[in-house]
Every structure is written in structure tokens, then in C-alpha cells.
Amino acid sequence: MDAQTFTVPLNKLKSSPANVRRTGREQGIAELAASIAAHGLINPLRVEPERDADGRETGAFLVHAGERRRRALLHLAAEKKLKKSEPIPCLPRGGSPAEEESLAENVNTAPMHPADQYEAFARLHREQGLGAEEIAARFGLTAATVRQRLRLGAASPVLMEQYRAGA
């Protein structure tokens, strides 16, 4: 952890009203939880202390960038795969307003191209010897989906380049 990163117990993290994602907050939470369980929390949550009506800190922290990760962590705690008091890596809110940081995190994300995902699964299978079931468990997918993607990942490099080009 760098000098700015600190930990907060999971049960002291709350959803921030400044979080701009309102729709689809629950989509993909089980898949994200599976990834966190397999790989850890790759990016810390961006938080600020919660304050009461008098401006005093309550001891809780509001998550305004990383709410889906917080929900995935709660999912793991509900499944008894994580303690409710597990220390979670966090970063303090930066110089921008909380809502603006939340917007920046959500607007600037781009999904991975399917061809890259297919090829990465094929490499995991080929180089690490992971089976479809293991890959599926690590990324919250079904084994049937992974088997399909492994077949696609094994396609000709020429076909993959054409797919990437939109052909």
C-alpha cells in the first residue's frame, strides 16, 4: 500500500449519496465477488469520512468510487468468505468533489474487447493448465460459457484480427 492508502473495516463502509451510478448497481456483483475472491481487491475504494448533522465524524466512511466493489465485498461477507470487519484498502477523496470523482471512475471505464478476453482465457488454459471450471470460478462465469470462450480463443489469429477490426 502506498502512503495514502489506509484500511477501513468492511462494516464501516457505506454507500455515498455522491455516487453517480444509480442504474445497474447490482448487475455483475456475483461475478465481481468471484474475481475479488480469486485475485483480491485490485483497486482500493475512494472514500471520505461520514459526518453527522453537526459535522462530526461518525466513524463510518462513505464510498463514492468503488460502490460495486463494496457490494461485491458485502456479497463475500454474506457467503462467509470474508469477515464483516475485514480491513479494506481505501484511498481518501482527492481534490475534486466526490460526485465528480465518482463520475470520472464510471465514465472512463471501457469493457474489454471479447477477442482479448477469449485469448486470455485460452492462455490461462494453455499456460497455467486451468480448466473451464477453475476459470469460471475465478471470474464468476459458468463453465459452459468459459468452454465456449476457450474455443473462440483458439480460433485462427487471422480471424481474431478480423473480429477486432469489426469484420
N, C-alpha and C positions, 0 to 999 in steps of 0.2 A: 504494500500500500504506500502511496506517496504521502507527503506531509499533510496534504489537505484531506485525505480520506480518513474517515472515522467510522466506527461501528455504532449501530443502534439496534437494540433488541427488536425482533420482528413484531412483537406485540405492542411496541411503542410507535409503530409506523402507521400513519393514517392517510387516507385519500385526501388530496388537496383540492379545494374548490377552484384553484387556478389551473388545474389540469384541463387542457383543451379537448382531449379525446372524450367524447360523450357517447358516440355510437360504436358498437363493436368492442367494447372494453372486455367482454367475456370471451370473445372469439379466440380460439387457439390457446387458451390458458393451459389446458391439459398437456398440449404439445410443448409449450414453453416450459412447463414444470418438468416434463421428462428431460428436456435439454439441460435445464439447470441441475437436475438430479445427477445427470451423467457428466456434465462439464463444469459445474459450478456457476456462480453468478459472474458473467464475463464483464458486465458494465455496472458500476455502482449506481445506486439511486441518487437523484438530486433532491435534497430536502432542505427544509428550514424549520426552526422550532415553532411549534404551535403556541399561540398566545391566547390568554383569556381576555375577557372584555376590558380588563384593566391594563392589558399589555404585558402581564407577567407570563413567563414561560410555564407551560403545563407539565413538561417532562416528555411530551409526545412530539413527534416530528411529522410534518406534512410532506407527502411525496408529490412533487409536481412534475417530475420527469422520471418515469420508471414505474408508473402505476400498474401496467400489465405484469411487470416483473414482480411487484409486490403481491399482486393477486396470485401469481404462479407460486410464489413462496408460501402464501397462505394455503394454497391447494396442497402443497407438500406437507405443511404442518397438519392439515386436516387428515391426511393419509398417514400421519405418524412417521413421516420420513425426515422430518425436521422438527426441532423443538420450537414451541411458540416463542421462546425467549432467545432463539438463535441470533447471534450478532450478525447484522447485515451491513456490508460495506456501503457507505454513503459519502456523498460529496455535499458541501454546503452550497446553497444557492449562490450563483455568481453575481455579477454586477447588473445583469438585466432583470427586469421584472419577472416574477415566477411564471406568469402566463406566457410571456414571450419565450422563455426557455423551454416550456412545455411545447409550445408551437414549433420551435426550431427542431426539437427532437422528433416530433411526429411528422412534420412536413418534409424533412430532409432524409427520411428513410426510403430505401429502394429495395424492392424484393429481388432476390437472387434470380437470375435467368434459369429457367428449368434445365437447359442443357448443362450449365455449370453444376447444378445440383445432381443431375443424373451421373455425370462423370465423377463427381466427388464420392458419391455412394459406391460407384464401381471401383474407385481406388481404395476405399475403406475395405471393400470385399476382397480385392486382389492383394493389397499390400499388408493389411492387418489381419486378414483371414476372418473378418467379421461376417456372420451370416445375416440373412434378411431379418431374422427375429431380433438379433442384437442391435442392428442398425435401427430397426423400428423402435425398439425400447429406448434408445438414446435420443431419438428425435420425435417421439410421440406419434408415430405413424403406425399403420397396420403392416404386418409382414407382407401381405399381398401387394400393397402399394409399393413397398421397397423392392420386391421382386420385379415388379413392372419397371420401376425406375432403373434397376440394375440392368435389365435387358436393353432399355433405351440408352443407358450409359455405355453399353458395349457396342453401340452402333458405329458404323464407319465414321472416322474423323471428317470425311468429306460431307457426309450427311449432317453431322453436328454443326459444321460451319455454315452449311446452307440453312439449317434451322435457326442458328444465331442471326443470320442475315435476314430472316423473315421469309425465306423461300418455302 
